[in-house]
Amino acid sequence: MTQDWIVYMIEASDGSLYTGITTDIARRFSAHQSGKSGARYFHRGRSPVRVVYTEGADDRSAASKREAAIKKLSRSQKLRLISDLQMSSR
């Protein structure tokens, strides 16, 4: 089965982490940068800096559930998730 949905985390200009889902990470990041159709999260003095984490999901439901689970993690747990991804891609 293909993984059409992506769960992602973006590092914001204030160092915070934003979590979302999409089917096209480049388009979504661009939307966040433009501020036109991005999340309100980036309308409040924050700007997106870079995508720091991506994870594939089989469908929207699975992506939404994983997004919710990641949002419940503490900051240190999110940073560990990012670190683990970077270590596995080396």
PyMOL Python script that loads the backbone (N, CA, C, O; Angstrom):
from pymol import cmd

cmd.read_pdbstr("""\
ATOM      1  N   MET A   1       0.844  -1.182   0.000  1.00  0.00           N
ATOM      2  CA  MET A   1       0.000   0.000   0.000  1.00  0.00           C
ATOM      3  C   MET A   1       0.886   1.242   0.000  1.00  0.00           C
ATOM      4  O   MET A   1       1.886   1.293   0.716  1.00  0.00           O
ATOM      5  N   THR A   2       0.525   2.235  -0.797  1.00  0.00           N
ATOM      6  CA  THR A   2       1.307   3.466  -0.853  1.00  0.00           C
ATOM      7  C   THR A   2       0.981   4.363   0.328  1.00  0.00           C
ATOM      8  O   THR A   2      -0.116   4.321   0.884  1.00  0.00           O
ATOM      9  N   GLN A   3       1.941   5.159   0.687  1.00  0.00           N
ATOM     10  CA  GLN A   3       1.749   6.091   1.791  1.00  0.00           C
ATOM     11  C   GLN A   3       1.532   7.480   1.198  1.00  0.00           C
ATOM     12  O   GLN A   3       2.480   8.229   0.964  1.00  0.00           O
ATOM     13  N   ASP A   4       0.263   7.803   0.962  1.00  0.00           N
ATOM     14  CA  ASP A   4      -0.089   9.056   0.312  1.00  0.00           C
ATOM     15  C   ASP A   4      -0.112  10.242   1.260  1.00  0.00           C
ATOM     16  O   ASP A   4       0.021  11.383   0.818  1.00  0.00           O
ATOM     17  N   TRP A   5      -0.278   9.999   2.545  1.00  0.00           N
ATOM     18  CA  TRP A   5      -0.371  11.068   3.527  1.00  0.00           C
ATOM     19  C   TRP A   5       0.926  11.190   4.301  1.00  0.00           C
ATOM     20  O   TRP A   5       1.613  10.196   4.533  1.00  0.00           O
ATOM     21  N   ILE A   6       1.258  12.395   4.697  1.00  0.00           N
ATOM     22  CA  ILE A   6       2.496  12.666   5.420  1.00  0.00           C
ATOM     23  C   ILE A   6       2.166  13.429   6.696  1.00  0.00           C
ATOM     24  O   ILE A   6       1.440  14.422   6.675  1.00  0.00           O
ATOM     25  N   VAL A   7       2.712  12.947   7.801  1.00  0.00           N
ATOM     26  CA  VAL A   7       2.670  13.670   9.068  1.00  0.00           C
ATOM     27  C   VAL A   7       4.003  14.408   9.147  1.00  0.00           C
ATOM     28  O   VAL A   7       5.055  13.816   8.905  1.00  0.00           O
ATOM     29  N   TYR A   8       3.964  15.688   9.480  1.00  0.00           N
ATOM     30  CA  TYR A   8       5.205  16.459   9.472  1.00  0.00           C
ATOM     31  C   TYR A   8       5.295  17.373  10.684  1.00  0.00           C
ATOM     32  O   TYR A   8       4.289  17.702  11.314  1.00  0.00           O
ATOM     33  N   MET A   9       6.524  17.777  10.997  1.00  0.00           N
ATOM     34  CA  MET A   9       6.776  18.799  11.996  1.00  0.00           C
ATOM     35  C   MET A   9       7.645  19.875  11.346  1.00  0.00           C
ATOM     36  O   MET A   9       8.597  19.588  10.621  1.00  0.00           O
ATOM     37  N   ILE A  10       7.278  21.114  11.632  1.00  0.00           N
ATOM     38  CA  ILE A  10       8.031  22.271  11.145  1.00  0.00           C
ATOM     39  C   ILE A  10       8.573  23.020  12.348  1.00  0.00           C
ATOM     40  O   ILE A  10       7.859  23.266  13.320  1.00  0.00           O
ATOM     41  N   GLU A  11       9.849  23.378  12.269  1.00  0.00           N
ATOM     42  CA  GLU A  11      10.439  24.240  13.288  1.00  0.00           C
ATOM     43  C   GLU A  11      10.053  25.681  12.957  1.00  0.00           C
ATOM     44  O   GLU A  11      10.232  26.134  11.827  1.00  0.00           O
ATOM     45  N   ALA A  12       9.530  26.388  13.938  1.00  0.00           N
ATOM     46  CA  ALA A  12       9.132  27.789  13.755  1.00  0.00           C
ATOM     47  C   ALA A  12      10.281  28.710  14.154  1.00  0.00           C
ATOM     48  O   ALA A  12      11.241  28.281  14.795  1.00  0.00           O
ATOM     49  N   SER A  13      10.172  29.970  13.769  1.00  0.00           N
ATOM     50  CA  SER A  13      11.222  30.954  14.043  1.00  0.00           C
ATOM     51  C   SER A  13      11.477  31.161  15.529  1.00  0.00           C
ATOM     52  O   SER A  13      12.557  31.612  15.910  1.00  0.00           O
ATOM     53  N   ASP A  14      10.503  30.840  16.375  1.00  0.00           N
ATOM     54  CA  ASP A  14      10.701  30.967  17.821  1.00  0.00           C
ATOM     55  C   ASP A  14      11.188  29.665  18.455  1.00  0.00           C
ATOM     56  O   ASP A  14      11.265  29.557  19.679  1.00  0.00           O
ATOM     57  N   GLY A  15      11.518  28.675  17.619  1.00  0.00           N
ATOM     58  CA  GLY A  15      12.026  27.398  18.111  1.00  0.00           C
ATOM     59  C   GLY A  15      10.948  26.384  18.437  1.00  0.00           C
ATOM     60  O   GLY A  15      11.260  25.238  18.760  1.00  0.00           O
ATOM     61  N   SER A  16       9.690  26.780  18.359  1.00  0.00           N
ATOM     62  CA  SER A  16       8.601  25.840  18.643  1.00  0.00           C
ATOM     63  C   SER A  16       8.422  24.878  17.470  1.00  0.00           C
ATOM     64  O   SER A  16       8.967  25.088  16.386  1.00  0.00           O
ATOM     65  N   LEU A  17       7.658  23.837  17.705  1.00  0.00           N
ATOM     66  CA  LEU A  17       7.420  22.816  16.690  1.00  0.00           C
ATOM     67  C   LEU A  17       5.939  22.748  16.350  1.00  0.00           C
ATOM     68  O   LEU A  17       5.095  22.623  17.237  1.00  0.00           O
ATOM     69  N   TYR A  18       5.629  22.832  15.065  1.00  0.00           N
ATOM     70  CA  TYR A  18       4.260  22.739  14.573  1.00  0.00           C
ATOM     71  C   TYR A  18       4.098  21.372  13.909  1.00  0.00           C
ATOM     72  O   TYR A  18       4.969  20.942  13.153  1.00  0.00           O
ATOM     73  N   THR A  19       3.000  20.695  14.185  1.00  0.00           N
ATOM     74  CA  THR A  19       2.726  19.382  13.610  1.00  0.00           C
ATOM     75  C   THR A  19       1.485  19.445  12.744  1.00  0.00           C
ATOM     76  O   THR A  19       0.486  20.050  13.135  1.00  0.00           O
ATOM     77  N   GLY A  20       1.532  18.827  11.571  1.00  0.00           N
ATOM     78  CA  GLY A  20       0.392  18.807  10.668  1.00  0.00           C
ATOM     79  C   GLY A  20       0.431  17.597   9.756  1.00  0.00           C
ATOM     80  O   GLY A  20       1.327  16.758   9.851  1.00  0.00           O
ATOM     81  N   ILE A  21      -0.565  17.516   8.859  1.00  0.00           N
ATOM     82  CA  ILE A  21      -0.616  16.438   7.870  1.00  0.00           C
ATOM     83  C   ILE A  21      -0.844  17.039   6.492  1.00  0.00           C
ATOM     84  O   ILE A  21      -1.386  18.137   6.369  1.00  0.00           O
ATOM     85  N   THR A  22      -0.432  16.325   5.468  1.00  0.00           N
ATOM     86  CA  THR A  22      -0.594  16.785   4.088  1.00  0.00           C
ATOM     87  C   THR A  22      -0.390  15.618   3.129  1.00  0.00           C
ATOM     88  O   THR A  22       0.030  14.532   3.531  1.00  0.00           O
ATOM     89  N   THR A  23      -0.689  15.856   1.870  1.00  0.00           N
ATOM     90  CA  THR A  23      -0.352  14.891   0.823  1.00  0.00           C
ATOM     91  C   THR A  23       0.811  15.406  -0.017  1.00  0.00           C
ATOM     92  O   THR A  23       1.358  14.669  -0.838  1.00  0.00           O
ATOM     93  N   ASP A  24       1.193  16.671   0.183  1.00  0.00           N
ATOM     94  CA  ASP A  24       2.270  17.295  -0.597  1.00  0.00           C
ATOM     95  C   ASP A  24       3.042  18.236   0.322  1.00  0.00           C
ATOM     96  O   ASP A  24       2.627  19.375   0.539  1.00  0.00           O
ATOM     97  N   ILE A  25       4.146  17.769   0.854  1.00  0.00           N
ATOM     98  CA  ILE A  25       4.893  18.527   1.859  1.00  0.00           C
ATOM     99  C   ILE A  25       5.462  19.830   1.297  1.00  0.00           C
ATOM    100  O   ILE A  25       5.466  20.843   1.997  1.00  0.00           O
ATOM    101  N   ALA A  26       5.934  19.829   0.072  1.00  0.00           N
ATOM    102  CA  ALA A  26       6.500  21.052  -0.512  1.00  0.00           C
ATOM    103  C   ALA A  26       5.417  22.116  -0.672  1.00  0.00           C
ATOM    104  O   ALA A  26       5.638  23.281  -0.342  1.00  0.00           O
ATOM    105  N   ARG A  27       4.255  21.725  -1.174  1.00  0.00           N
ATOM    106  CA  ARG A  27       3.151  22.664  -1.340  1.00  0.00           C
ATOM    107  C   ARG A  27       2.689  23.206   0.008  1.00  0.00           C
ATOM    108  O   ARG A  27       2.418  24.399   0.144  1.00  0.00           O
ATOM    109  N   ARG A  28       2.602  22.323   1.004  1.00  0.00           N
ATOM    110  CA  ARG A  28       2.116  22.737   2.323  1.00  0.00           C
ATOM    111  C   ARG A  28       3.101  23.685   3.003  1.00  0.00           C
ATOM    112  O   ARG A  28       2.695  24.679   3.604  1.00  0.00           O
ATOM    113  N   PHE A  29       4.399  23.377   2.906  1.00  0.00           N
ATOM    114  CA  PHE A  29       5.410  24.258   3.498  1.00  0.00           C
ATOM    115  C   PHE A  29       5.356  25.633   2.840  1.00  0.00           C
ATOM    116  O   PHE A  29       5.460  26.657   3.516  1.00  0.00           O
ATOM    117  N   SER A  30       5.195  25.651   1.521  1.00  0.00           N
ATOM    118  CA  SER A  30       5.085  26.905   0.795  1.00  0.00           C
ATOM    119  C   SER A  30       3.857  27.697   1.254  1.00  0.00           C
ATOM    120  O   SER A  30       3.914  28.921   1.378  1.00  0.00           O
ATOM    121  N   ALA A  31       2.760  27.001   1.503  1.00  0.00           N
ATOM    122  CA  ALA A  31       1.541  27.657   1.997  1.00  0.00           C
ATOM    123  C   ALA A  31       1.787  28.264   3.378  1.00  0.00           C
ATOM    124  O   ALA A  31       1.334  29.372   3.665  1.00  0.00           O
ATOM    125  N   HIS A  32       2.499  27.538   4.223  1.00  0.00           N
ATOM    126  CA  HIS A  32       2.831  28.077   5.543  1.00  0.00           C
ATOM    127  C   HIS A  32       3.707  29.323   5.405  1.00  0.00           C
ATOM    128  O   HIS A  32       3.513  30.303   6.123  1.00  0.00           O
ATOM    129  N   GLN A  33       4.661  29.284   4.492  1.00  0.00           N
ATOM    130  CA  GLN A  33       5.567  30.419   4.302  1.00  0.00           C
ATOM    131  C   GLN A  33       4.834  31.647   3.771  1.00  0.00           C
ATOM    132  O   GLN A  33       5.118  32.770   4.188  1.00  0.00           O
ATOM    133  N   SER A  34       3.900  31.439   2.861  1.00  0.00           N
ATOM    134  CA  SER A  34       3.185  32.561   2.251  1.00  0.00           C
ATOM    135  C   SER A  34       2.207  33.204   3.219  1.00  0.00           C
ATOM    136  O   SER A  34       1.901  34.392   3.110  1.00  0.00           O
ATOM    137  N   GLY A  35       1.716  32.411   4.173  1.00  0.00           N
ATOM    138  CA  GLY A  35       0.763  32.936   5.137  1.00  0.00           C
ATOM    139  C   GLY A  35      -0.646  33.064   4.606  1.00  0.00           C
ATOM    140  O   GLY A  35      -1.549  33.460   5.343  1.00  0.00           O
ATOM    141  N   LYS A  36      -0.854  32.739   3.345  1.00  0.00           N
ATOM    142  CA  LYS A  36      -2.178  32.893   2.740  1.00  0.00           C
ATOM    143  C   LYS A  36      -3.117  31.749   3.120  1.00  0.00           C
ATOM    144  O   LYS A  36      -4.272  31.977   3.480  1.00  0.00           O
ATOM    145  N   SER A  37      -2.618  30.536   3.038  1.00  0.00           N
ATOM    146  CA  SER A  37      -3.483  29.389   3.348  1.00  0.00           C
ATOM    147  C   SER A  37      -2.843  28.462   4.378  1.00  0.00           C
ATOM    148  O   SER A  37      -3.251  27.312   4.540  1.00  0.00           O
ATOM    149  N   GLY A  38      -1.849  28.977   5.056  1.00  0.00           N
ATOM    150  CA  GLY A  38      -1.183  28.190   6.087  1.00  0.00           C
ATOM    151  C   GLY A  38      -1.950  28.239   7.393  1.00  0.00           C
ATOM    152  O   GLY A  38      -2.993  28.887   7.485  1.00  0.00           O
ATOM    153  N   ALA A  39      -1.447  27.571   8.379  1.00  0.00           N
ATOM    154  CA  ALA A  39      -2.087  27.509   9.689  1.00  0.00           C
ATOM    155  C   ALA A  39      -2.012  28.855  10.409  1.00  0.00           C
ATOM    156  O   ALA A  39      -1.064  29.618  10.222  1.00  0.00           O
ATOM    157  N   ARG A  40      -3.008  29.133  11.220  1.00  0.00           N
ATOM    158  CA  ARG A  40      -3.013  30.354  12.030  1.00  0.00           C
ATOM    159  C   ARG A  40      -1.796  30.406  12.949  1.00  0.00           C
ATOM    160  O   ARG A  40      -1.364  31.482  13.363  1.00  0.00           O
ATOM    161  N   TYR A  41      -1.251  29.234  13.264  1.00  0.00           N
ATOM    162  CA  TYR A  41      -0.066  29.129  14.110  1.00  0.00           C
ATOM    163  C   TYR A  41       1.038  30.062  13.614  1.00  0.00           C
ATOM    164  O   TYR A  41       1.761  30.661  14.411  1.00  0.00           O
ATOM    165  N   PHE A  42       1.159  30.178  12.298  1.00  0.00           N
ATOM    166  CA  PHE A  42       2.221  31.003  11.712  1.00  0.00           C
ATOM    167  C   PHE A  42       1.766  32.429  11.420  1.00  0.00           C
ATOM    168  O   PHE A  42       2.501  33.183  10.783  1.00  0.00           O
ATOM    169  N   HIS A  43       0.584  32.813  11.867  1.00  0.00           N
ATOM    170  CA  HIS A  43       0.107  34.177  11.677  1.00  0.00           C
ATOM    171  C   HIS A  43       0.348  35.014  12.924  1.00  0.00           C
ATOM    172  O   HIS A  43       0.034  36.204  12.939  1.00  0.00           O
ATOM    173  N   ARG A  44       0.887  34.423  13.946  1.00  0.00           N
ATOM    174  CA  ARG A  44       1.019  35.106  15.237  1.00  0.00           C
ATOM    175  C   ARG A  44       2.473  35.420  15.575  1.00  0.00           C
ATOM    176  O   ARG A  44       2.937  35.125  16.677  1.00  0.00           O
ATOM    177  N   GLY A  45       3.178  36.008  14.641  1.00  0.00           N
ATOM    178  CA  GLY A  45       4.555  36.406  14.882  1.00  0.00           C
ATOM    179  C   GLY A  45       5.573  35.304  14.692  1.00  0.00           C
ATOM    180  O   GLY A  45       6.767  35.512  14.908  1.00  0.00           O
ATOM    181  N   ARG A  46       5.116  34.145  14.295  1.00  0.00           N
ATOM    182  CA  ARG A  46       6.037  33.038  14.016  1.00  0.00           C
ATOM    183  C   ARG A  46       6.101  32.835  12.513  1.00  0.00           C
ATOM    184  O   ARG A  46       5.146  33.117  11.790  1.00  0.00           O
ATOM    185  N   SER A  47       7.222  32.349  12.065  1.00  0.00           N
ATOM    186  CA  SER A  47       7.317  31.962  10.659  1.00  0.00           C
ATOM    187  C   SER A  47       7.942  30.573  10.583  1.00  0.00           C
ATOM    188  O   SER A  47       8.745  30.206  11.441  1.00  0.00           O
ATOM    189  N   PRO A  48       7.581  29.802   9.564  1.00  0.00           N
ATOM    190  CA  PRO A  48       8.157  28.469   9.421  1.00  0.00           C
ATOM    191  C   PRO A  48       9.615  28.567   8.962  1.00  0.00           C
ATOM    192  O   PRO A  48       9.948  29.345   8.068  1.00  0.00           O
ATOM    193  N   VAL A  49      10.464  27.771   9.584  1.00  0.00           N
ATOM    194  CA  VAL A  49      11.885  27.799   9.240  1.00  0.00           C
ATOM    195  C   VAL A  49      12.246  26.620   8.345  1.00  0.00           C
ATOM    196  O   VAL A  49      12.802  26.796   7.262  1.00  0.00           O
ATOM    197  N   ARG A  50      11.922  25.408   8.813  1.00  0.00           N
ATOM    198  CA  ARG A  50      12.270  24.220   8.026  1.00  0.00           C
ATOM    199  C   ARG A  50      11.451  23.032   8.506  1.00  0.00           C
ATOM    200  O   ARG A  50      10.989  22.987   9.646  1.00  0.00           O
ATOM    201  N   VAL A  51      11.287  22.081   7.613  1.00  0.00           N
ATOM    202  CA  VAL A  51      10.636  20.822   7.963  1.00  0.00           C
ATOM    203  C   VAL A  51      11.683  19.977   8.671  1.00  0.00           C
ATOM    204  O   VAL A  51      12.762  19.740   8.129  1.00  0.00           O
ATOM    205  N   VAL A  52      11.370  19.522   9.880  1.00  0.00           N
ATOM    206  CA  VAL A  52      12.343  18.760  10.662  1.00  0.00           C
ATOM    207  C   VAL A  52      11.960  17.298  10.816  1.00  0.00           C
ATOM    208  O   VAL A  52      12.761  16.495  11.297  1.00  0.00           O
ATOM    209  N   TYR A  53      10.734  16.940  10.410  1.00  0.00           N
ATOM    210  CA  TYR A  53      10.288  15.557  10.591  1.00  0.00           C
ATOM    211  C   TYR A  53       9.180  15.246   9.600  1.00  0.00           C
ATOM    212  O   TYR A  53       8.269  16.051   9.408  1.00  0.00           O
ATOM    213  N   THR A  54       9.257  14.083   8.972  1.00  0.00           N
ATOM    214  CA  THR A  54       8.176  13.576   8.145  1.00  0.00           C
ATOM    215  C   THR A  54       8.011  12.087   8.398  1.00  0.00           C
ATOM    216  O   THR A  54       8.974  11.374   8.683  1.00  0.00           O
ATOM    217  N   GLU A  55       6.781  11.641   8.290  1.00  0.00           N
ATOM    218  CA  GLU A  55       6.449  10.236   8.505  1.00  0.00           C
ATOM    219  C   GLU A  55       5.267   9.905   7.599  1.00  0.00           C
ATOM    220  O   GLU A  55       4.270  10.627   7.598  1.00  0.00           O
ATOM    221  N   GLY A  56       5.364   8.835   6.840  1.00  0.00           N
ATOM    222  CA  GLY A  56       4.290   8.443   5.939  1.00  0.00           C
ATOM    223  C   GLY A  56       3.136   7.781   6.673  1.00  0.00           C
ATOM    224  O   GLY A  56       3.314   7.160   7.721  1.00  0.00           O
ATOM    225  N   ALA A  57       1.945   7.928   6.096  1.00  0.00           N
ATOM    226  CA  ALA A  57       0.747   7.279   6.623  1.00  0.00           C
ATOM    227  C   ALA A  57      -0.068   6.764   5.438  1.00  0.00           C
ATOM    228  O   ALA A  57      -0.045   7.356   4.358  1.00  0.00           O
ATOM    229  N   ASP A  58      -0.776   5.677   5.642  1.00  0.00           N
ATOM    230  CA  ASP A  58      -1.513   5.038   4.549  1.00  0.00           C
ATOM    231  C   ASP A  58      -2.758   5.795   4.116  1.00  0.00           C
ATOM    232  O   ASP A  58      -3.135   5.737   2.946  1.00  0.00           O
ATOM    233  N   ASP A  59      -3.400   6.501   5.034  1.00  0.00           N
ATOM    234  CA  ASP A  59      -4.620   7.236   4.685  1.00  0.00           C
ATOM    235  C   ASP A  59      -4.790   8.428   5.629  1.00  0.00           C
ATOM    236  O   ASP A  59      -4.036   8.591   6.589  1.00  0.00           O
ATOM    237  N   ARG A  60      -5.779   9.241   5.340  1.00  0.00           N
ATOM    238  CA  ARG A  60      -5.985  10.452   6.126  1.00  0.00           C
ATOM    239  C   ARG A  60      -6.285  10.129   7.587  1.00  0.00           C
ATOM    240  O   ARG A  60      -5.813  10.821   8.490  1.00  0.00           O
ATOM    241  N   SER A  61      -7.057   9.094   7.813  1.00  0.00           N
ATOM    242  CA  SER A  61      -7.414   8.710   9.181  1.00  0.00           C
ATOM    243  C   SER A  61      -6.165   8.356   9.989  1.00  0.00           C
ATOM    244  O   SER A  61      -5.993   8.814  11.118  1.00  0.00           O
ATOM    245  N   ALA A  62      -5.301   7.537   9.397  1.00  0.00           N
ATOM    246  CA  ALA A  62      -4.066   7.142  10.089  1.00  0.00           C
ATOM    247  C   ALA A  62      -3.172   8.358  10.326  1.00  0.00           C
ATOM    248  O   ALA A  62      -2.559   8.482  11.387  1.00  0.00           O
ATOM    249  N   ALA A  63      -3.096   9.251   9.344  1.00  0.00           N
ATOM    250  CA  ALA A  63      -2.280  10.458   9.491  1.00  0.00           C
ATOM    251  C   ALA A  63      -2.829  11.350  10.600  1.00  0.00           C
ATOM    252  O   ALA A  63      -2.064  11.890  11.399  1.00  0.00           O
ATOM    253  N   SER A  64      -4.139  11.504  10.652  1.00  0.00           N
ATOM    254  CA  SER A  64      -4.754  12.349  11.684  1.00  0.00           C
ATOM    255  C   SER A  64      -4.535  11.772  13.075  1.00  0.00           C
ATOM    256  O   SER A  64      -4.284  12.513  14.025  1.00  0.00           O
ATOM    257  N   LYS A  65      -4.629  10.461  13.197  1.00  0.00           N
ATOM    258  CA  LYS A  65      -4.402   9.819  14.494  1.00  0.00           C
ATOM    259  C   LYS A  65      -2.953   9.982  14.932  1.00  0.00           C
ATOM    260  O   LYS A  65      -2.680  10.251  16.102  1.00  0.00           O
ATOM    261  N   ARG A  66      -2.031   9.820  13.997  1.00  0.00           N
ATOM    262  CA  ARG A  66      -0.612   9.980  14.336  1.00  0.00           C
ATOM    263  C   ARG A  66      -0.299  11.438  14.668  1.00  0.00           C
ATOM    264  O   ARG A  66       0.482  11.709  15.580  1.00  0.00           O
ATOM    265  N   GLU A  67      -0.896  12.373  13.942  1.00  0.00           N
ATOM    266  CA  GLU A  67      -0.729  13.802  14.228  1.00  0.00           C
ATOM    267  C   GLU A  67      -1.180  14.097  15.659  1.00  0.00           C
ATOM    268  O   GLU A  67      -0.480  14.781  16.406  1.00  0.00           O
ATOM    269  N   ALA A  68      -2.338  13.585  16.032  1.00  0.00           N
ATOM    270  CA  ALA A  68      -2.860  13.812  17.385  1.00  0.00           C
ATOM    271  C   ALA A  68      -1.926  13.224  18.434  1.00  0.00           C
ATOM    272  O   ALA A  68      -1.693  13.832  19.479  1.00  0.00           O
ATOM    273  N   ALA A  69      -1.392  12.040  18.151  1.00  0.00           N
ATOM    274  CA  ALA A  69      -0.474  11.390  19.095  1.00  0.00           C
ATOM    275  C   ALA A  69       0.804  12.210  19.257  1.00  0.00           C
ATOM    276  O   ALA A  69       1.298  12.377  20.372  1.00  0.00           O
ATOM    277  N   ILE A  70       1.334  12.718  18.156  1.00  0.00           N
ATOM    278  CA  ILE A  70       2.556  13.525  18.219  1.00  0.00           C
ATOM    279  C   ILE A  70       2.292  14.827  18.975  1.00  0.00           C
ATOM    280  O   ILE A  70       3.130  15.266  19.763  1.00  0.00           O
ATOM    281  N   LYS A  71       1.144  15.438  18.743  1.00  0.00           N
ATOM    282  CA  LYS A  71       0.818  16.694  19.425  1.00  0.00           C
ATOM    283  C   LYS A  71       0.726  16.511  20.938  1.00  0.00           C
ATOM    284  O   LYS A  71       0.920  17.467  21.688  1.00  0.00           O
ATOM    285  N   LYS A  72       0.437  15.312  21.386  1.00  0.00           N
ATOM    286  CA  LYS A  72       0.351  15.036  22.825  1.00  0.00           C
ATOM    287  C   LYS A  72       1.716  14.821  23.467  1.00  0.00           C
ATOM    288  O   LYS A  72       1.839  14.846  24.691  1.00  0.00           O
ATOM    289  N   LEU A  73       2.743  14.610  22.642  1.00  0.00           N
ATOM    290  CA  LEU A  73       4.086  14.384  23.176  1.00  0.00           C
ATOM    291  C   LEU A  73       4.642  15.661  23.784  1.00  0.00           C
ATOM    292  O   LEU A  73       4.274  16.766  23.383  1.00  0.00           O
ATOM    293  N   SER A  74       5.527  15.499  24.749  1.00  0.00           N
ATOM    294  CA  SER A  74       6.236  16.652  25.301  1.00  0.00           C
ATOM    295  C   SER A  74       7.260  17.131  24.266  1.00  0.00           C
ATOM    296  O   SER A  74       7.572  16.418  23.312  1.00  0.00           O
ATOM    297  N   ARG A  75       7.767  18.319  24.465  1.00  0.00           N
ATOM    298  CA  ARG A  75       8.785  18.847  23.548  1.00  0.00           C
ATOM    299  C   ARG A  75      10.000  17.925  23.487  1.00  0.00           C
ATOM    300  O   ARG A  75      10.529  17.669  22.405  1.00  0.00           O
ATOM    301  N   SER A  76      10.443  17.431  24.631  1.00  0.00           N
ATOM    302  CA  SER A  76      11.625  16.555  24.635  1.00  0.00           C
ATOM    303  C   SER A  76      11.330  15.255  23.879  1.00  0.00           C
ATOM    304  O   SER A  76      12.216  14.724  23.209  1.00  0.00           O
ATOM    305  N   GLN A  77      10.127  14.745  23.971  1.00  0.00           N
ATOM    306  CA  GLN A  77       9.772  13.536  23.224  1.00  0.00           C
ATOM    307  C   GLN A  77       9.741  13.818  21.721  1.00  0.00           C
ATOM    308  O   GLN A  77      10.157  12.978  20.922  1.00  0.00           O
ATOM    309  N   LYS A  78       9.255  14.985  21.341  1.00  0.00           N
ATOM    310  CA  LYS A  78       9.247  15.362  19.926  1.00  0.00           C
ATOM    311  C   LYS A  78      10.672  15.498  19.399  1.00  0.00           C
ATOM    312  O   LYS A  78      10.971  15.054  18.291  1.00  0.00           O
ATOM    313  N   LEU A  79      11.543  16.108  20.186  1.00  0.00           N
ATOM    314  CA  LEU A  79      12.937  16.260  19.776  1.00  0.00           C
ATOM    315  C   LEU A  79      13.620  14.907  19.644  1.00  0.00           C
ATOM    316  O   LEU A  79      14.461  14.715  18.767  1.00  0.00           O
ATOM    317  N   ARG A  80      13.259  13.967  20.516  1.00  0.00           N
ATOM    318  CA  ARG A  80      13.808  12.617  20.429  1.00  0.00           C
ATOM    319  C   ARG A  80      13.323  11.927  19.152  1.00  0.00           C
ATOM    320  O   ARG A  80      14.092  11.225  18.495  1.00  0.00           O
ATOM    321  N   LEU A  81      12.072  12.122  18.806  1.00  0.00           N
ATOM    322  CA  LEU A  81      11.513  11.564  17.578  1.00  0.00           C
ATOM    323  C   LEU A  81      12.266  12.105  16.362  1.00  0.00           C
ATOM    324  O   LEU A  81      12.606  11.350  15.450  1.00  0.00           O
ATOM    325  N   ILE A  82      12.522  13.399  16.354  1.00  0.00           N
ATOM    326  CA  ILE A  82      13.280  14.028  15.267  1.00  0.00           C
ATOM    327  C   ILE A  82      14.693  13.478  15.219  1.00  0.00           C
ATOM    328  O   ILE A  82      15.199  13.163  14.141  1.00  0.00           O
ATOM    329  N   SER A  83      15.332  13.358  16.362  1.00  0.00           N
ATOM    330  CA  SER A  83      16.695  12.843  16.451  1.00  0.00           C
ATOM    331  C   SER A  83      16.763  11.392  15.962  1.00  0.00           C
ATOM    332  O   SER A  83      17.678  11.012  15.231  1.00  0.00           O
ATOM    333  N   ASP A  84      15.788  10.599  16.374  1.00  0.00           N
ATOM    334  CA  ASP A  84      15.765   9.193  15.941  1.00  0.00           C
ATOM    335  C   ASP A  84      15.629   9.085  14.418  1.00  0.00           C
ATOM    336  O   ASP A  84      16.245   8.215  13.803  1.00  0.00           O
ATOM    337  N   LEU A  85      14.829   9.960  13.812  1.00  0.00           N
ATOM    338  CA  LEU A  85      14.666   9.952  12.360  1.00  0.00           C
ATOM    339  C   LEU A  85      15.987  10.319  11.693  1.00  0.00           C
ATOM    340  O   LEU A  85      16.393   9.685  10.719  1.00  0.00           O
ATOM    341  N   GLN A  86      16.656  11.340  12.216  1.00  0.00           N
ATOM    342  CA  GLN A  86      17.916  11.773  11.622  1.00  0.00           C
ATOM    343  C   GLN A  86      18.984  10.684  11.747  1.00  0.00           C
ATOM    344  O   GLN A  86      19.787  10.492  10.835  1.00  0.00           O
ATOM    345  N   MET A  87      18.991   9.979  12.869  1.00  0.00           N
ATOM    346  CA  MET A  87      19.972   8.911  13.069  1.00  0.00           C
ATOM    347  C   MET A  87      19.699   7.739  12.116  1.00  0.00           C
ATOM    348  O   MET A  87      20.640   7.125  11.614  1.00  0.00           O
ATOM    349  N   SER A  88      18.429   7.426  11.864  1.00  0.00           N
ATOM    350  CA  SER A  88      18.097   6.301  11.010  1.00  0.00           C
ATOM    351  C   SER A  88      18.315   6.601   9.533  1.00  0.00           C
ATOM    352  O   SER A  88      18.426   5.678   8.726  1.00  0.00           O
ATOM    353  N   SER A  89      18.378   7.887   9.166  1.00  0.00           N
ATOM    354  CA  SER A  89      18.575   8.242   7.767  1.00  0.00           C
ATOM    355  C   SER A  89      20.051   8.377   7.400  1.00  0.00           C
ATOM    356  O   SER A  89      20.381   8.657   6.248  1.00  0.00           O
ATOM    357  N   ARG A  90      20.919   8.185   8.351  1.00  0.00           N
ATOM    358  CA  ARG A  90      22.367   8.283   8.080  1.00  0.00           C
ATOM    359  C   ARG A  90      22.916   7.003   7.544  1.00  0.00           C
ATOM    360  O   ARG A  90      24.111   6.913   7.264  1.00  0.00           O
TER     361      ARG A  90
END
""", "prot")
cmd.dss("prot")
cmd.show_as("cartoon", "prot")
cmd.util.cbc("prot")
cmd.orient("prot")
